[in-house]
Amino acid sequence: MTQLLSNPTSPKTWLELVEQGDGYLTPEQRQAFEKAINMVVERLAITLGKGNQTQEAPDNFDFARYIEGLEARFIADAEGENELEQDAALTAARVVTHIAEIIQKNA
């Protein structure tokens, strides 16, 4: 995104790039985007790889309560990390929450 930031008329955020861009990324933008995706995937693996922290019996699993507690788990797992890692953790939590909302809506 360095190239974007040097041009004052260029989009300043990923959202602006998607909404105002021409649909193509420069090699630098693509590399930054792939790095961001990889960071989110790593945070997913770190937090979800630990399994459920509650001691619920499998037949008493409350999906809604599980999802409600995920953001706090992702944030706690990134505590002490740099701001970028914390942002990746929060993004990962929101991705999982969004997927859960789709599952609940279609259930």
LUMDODREN-665264 format. One record per residue (C-alpha): residue number from 1; x, z, y. Coordinates in pm, whole numbers, plus 50000, padded with zeros to 5 digits. Layout:
BEGIN
+-----+-------+-------+-------+
| num |     u |     w |     v |
+-----+-------+-------+-------+
| NUM |     X |     Z |     Y |
...
+-----+-------+-------+-------+
This chain:
BEGIN
+-----+-------+-------+-------+
| num |     u |     w |     v |
+-----+-------+-------+-------+
|   1 | 50000 | 50000 | 50000 |
|   2 | 50305 | 50010 | 50226 |
|   3 | 50247 | 49652 | 50329 |
|   4 | 49885 | 49730 | 50413 |
|   5 | 49978 | 50024 | 50631 |
|   6 | 50222 | 49820 | 50840 |
|   7 | 49949 | 49576 | 50946 |
|   8 | 49696 | 49748 | 51175 |
|   9 | 49413 | 49509 | 51078 |
|  10 | 49463 | 49559 | 50705 |
|  11 | 49245 | 49798 | 50507 |
|  12 | 49385 | 50153 | 50509 |
|  13 | 49217 | 50285 | 50193 |
|  14 | 49138 | 50153 | 49846 |
|  15 | 48769 | 50149 | 49935 |
|  16 | 48835 | 49938 | 50244 |
|  17 | 49055 | 49706 | 50039 |
|  18 | 48776 | 49652 | 49787 |
|  19 | 48505 | 49611 | 50049 |
|  20 | 48702 | 49406 | 50304 |
|  21 | 48971 | 49244 | 50095 |
|  22 | 48974 | 48898 | 49947 |
|  23 | 48969 | 49023 | 49588 |
|  24 | 49343 | 49000 | 49531 |
|  25 | 49614 | 49263 | 49531 |
|  26 | 49972 | 49213 | 49632 |
|  27 | 50226 | 49306 | 49363 |
|  28 | 50294 | 49633 | 49550 |
|  29 | 49923 | 49715 | 49573 |
|  30 | 49873 | 49640 | 49205 |
|  31 | 50165 | 49864 | 49112 |
|  32 | 50026 | 50148 | 49325 |
|  33 | 49677 | 50100 | 49178 |
|  34 | 49811 | 50104 | 48821 |
|  35 | 50014 | 50417 | 48898 |
|  36 | 49700 | 50589 | 49031 |
|  37 | 49504 | 50494 | 48720 |
|  38 | 49783 | 50623 | 48496 |
|  39 | 49789 | 50953 | 48683 |
|  40 | 49414 | 50997 | 48631 |
|  41 | 49447 | 50910 | 48261 |
|  42 | 49725 | 51168 | 48226 |
|  43 | 49508 | 51436 | 48391 |
|  44 | 49223 | 51346 | 48152 |
|  45 | 49456 | 51392 | 47856 |
|  46 | 49596 | 51721 | 47988 |
|  47 | 49260 | 51886 | 48050 |
|  48 | 49039 | 51733 | 47784 |
|  49 | 49318 | 51753 | 47527 |
|  50 | 49293 | 52132 | 47537 |
|  51 | 48942 | 52127 | 47397 |
|  52 | 48649 | 52341 | 47501 |
|  53 | 48759 | 52681 | 47628 |
|  54 | 48427 | 52851 | 47560 |
|  55 | 48349 | 53004 | 47224 |
|  56 | 48009 | 52844 | 47176 |
|  57 | 47894 | 52767 | 46826 |
|  58 | 47872 | 52390 | 46767 |
|  59 | 47493 | 52405 | 46730 |
|  60 | 47461 | 52593 | 47064 |
|  61 | 47665 | 52345 | 47269 |
|  62 | 47517 | 52306 | 47618 |
|  63 | 47628 | 51965 | 47747 |
|  64 | 47511 | 52027 | 48105 |
|  65 | 47694 | 52360 | 48127 |
|  66 | 48007 | 52204 | 47977 |
|  67 | 48005 | 51927 | 48239 |
|  68 | 47938 | 52175 | 48522 |
|  69 | 48254 | 52364 | 48430 |
|  70 | 48481 | 52063 | 48402 |
|  71 | 48577 | 52026 | 48767 |
|  72 | 48703 | 52384 | 48776 |
|  73 | 48903 | 52322 | 48458 |
|  74 | 49064 | 52007 | 48598 |
|  75 | 49151 | 52184 | 48923 |
|  76 | 49291 | 52487 | 48740 |
|  77 | 49505 | 52267 | 48516 |
|  78 | 49657 | 52100 | 48824 |
|  79 | 49722 | 52428 | 49007 |
|  80 | 50079 | 52441 | 49128 |
|  81 | 50118 | 52063 | 49103 |
|  82 | 50180 | 51843 | 49406 |
|  83 | 49888 | 51722 | 49615 |
|  84 | 49885 | 51380 | 49450 |
|  85 | 49852 | 51536 | 49103 |
|  86 | 49574 | 51761 | 49231 |
|  87 | 49394 | 51456 | 49372 |
|  88 | 49434 | 51280 | 49037 |
|  89 | 49287 | 51584 | 48861 |
|  90 | 48987 | 51590 | 49093 |
|  91 | 48938 | 51216 | 49044 |
|  92 | 48953 | 51260 | 48666 |
|  93 | 48689 | 51533 | 48686 |
|  94 | 48462 | 51310 | 48891 |
|  95 | 48507 | 51020 | 48648 |
|  96 | 48401 | 51241 | 48357 |
|  97 | 48109 | 51381 | 48557 |
|  98 | 47992 | 51030 | 48642 |
|  99 | 48011 | 50924 | 48277 |
| 100 | 47818 | 51238 | 48178 |
| 101 | 47546 | 51157 | 48433 |
| 102 | 47510 | 50811 | 48281 |
| 103 | 47488 | 50961 | 47932 |
| 104 | 47224 | 51212 | 48041 |
| 105 | 47020 | 50946 | 48219 |
| 106 | 47021 | 50721 | 47912 |
| 107 | 46966 | 50996 | 47655 |
+-----+-------+-------+-------+
